[in-house]
Amino acid sequence: MLRLRELSGQVMAVYDELSEQFGSYQREQGLSCIQGCGACCNNPDIEVSVLEMLPYALHLFDIGQAETVLDTLDVATGFSCIMYQRASLDGKQGQCSVYQWRPGICRMFGAAGYKTKTGTATLSVCGVIKAQVPAKYANALIAIGSTKPPMLADGRSRLAQLDYLLGEKLLPINEALAAALGRVLTLAAYSVGDDTPTPVVAA
C-alpha cells in the first residue's frame, strides 16, 4: 500500500503539471471549456488507465467508501462515467462530482495537439468549443506552426512512465476505476497495520 500511495502522489504531481500546461494553452487561445457543459463526460468511449484512477481509488479507501463504490460499479448499467452528475436530460449539461480527482485525459481534453499519420502536429478541439468560438479555433489552427499545442500523447506518456503495468493499458473509465479499487482493496487486505494514509492535495 505504501508503494501505491507514493505512486499516487507522483500521479497527482503530474496532474498539476498537465492541468497548468493544457489549461494555459486553452486560455491563451480562447478555447477553454464552456461553463456547465458536460458533453465529453457523457461520452461512453472515454478510456483511461488504472493508474489515472489510483488517486481517487485511494481517496475512496481512506474515507471508507471503496467497497461501496465498487459495488455500485458492479451493478452499473450505463456506460458514461459514474462520477458525472447530469444537469440535463440529454446529459450534455452537468459536472464532475470529483473534479479534484479527475483522471489525466479530463485535464488534457478540450483543446490539445496530436500528430497525423504523416507526423504533422495538428489540433483536436471539442465540437462544442468549435461551434461556440469558430474564429478562435481557426486562429489556433493558423498559429499552430508558431504556437504548438501541448500533445495528448506526451501527457499520456508522462503518466505511463510512472508505472507501465498500471499506466499503459487503457480501459473504459468505469472499468479502470473498478480495477483501481480492486487493487487497493486487495493490497490493503495484505498490509493491515502497515498503511498510514499520506494526505494528497488534489488540484
DAGIGI-V252692 format. One line per field, one symbol per residue. ss: DSSP state (@ for helix, = for strand, . for the rest). phi: phi as a letter, one per 20 degrees, with the letter a starting at -180 (. if undefined). Layout:
# DAGIGI-V252692
ss->???
phi->???
This chain:
# DAGIGI-V252692
ss->.@@@@@@@@@@@@@@@@@@@@@@@@@@@@.......=.........===@@@@@@@@@@@@@...@@@@@@@@@@........===......====..@@@..@@@@@..=====.....=====.@@@@@@.@@@@@@@@@@@@.....=@@@@@@@@@...@@@@..===@@@@@@@@@@@@@@@@@..............
phi->.fffffffffffffggffffffffffffemdfffgnfcgffeefefcceggfeggfffffffemdgffffffffdfdedfgfeedfcbfenfdrbfecgfdgfgffedfobbebdffenefbddcgfffgffcgffffffffeffdcfffegfffgffffffaffedeedcggffffffffffffffffdcfncbdgdgdeee
